[in-house]
Amino acid sequence: MKYIPKGLTAGNVAIGVGVVLLAPIVLPILGSVAKPIIKSVIKGTLIAYDGVKVTIAEAKESLEDITAEAKAEVASKATVEE
């Protein structure tokens, strides 16, 4: 780790002071920019979730219909063979 300076240097202190002084200014700006992006991502996720829910419900209904038809065919063949 030869790139990390040892101890406190004037540069390190200046960077630390700059971060402390600029944080109250920069963080609200970043928050105001990030909030709409995060909100749109959440909205998109909710819309996708609803779409997947509908698709799964339709697939389940189709599978139940196919199962009912298969059971009916098996039952009709069993009554014919008896």
C-alpha positions, 0 to 999 in steps of 0.5 A: 500500500505505497499509495496511501500516505501515512499520517496527517498531511496538509492535503488530507486535512484540506480534503477533509475540511472541504468535504465537511464544508460542502456536504450540507450543500451537495447532499440536498442537491444530490437528494433532489436529483436522486429522488425522482429517479428512485421514484420512477424505478419504484413505479416501474417495478410496481407496474412490472409486478402487476403485469407479472401477477396477471400473467401468472394468474392467467397461466394458473387458470389455463393450467387448471382448465387443462387439468379439469379437461384431463380429469374429465377425459380420464373419468369418461374413459373409466366409465366407458371401460366399466 
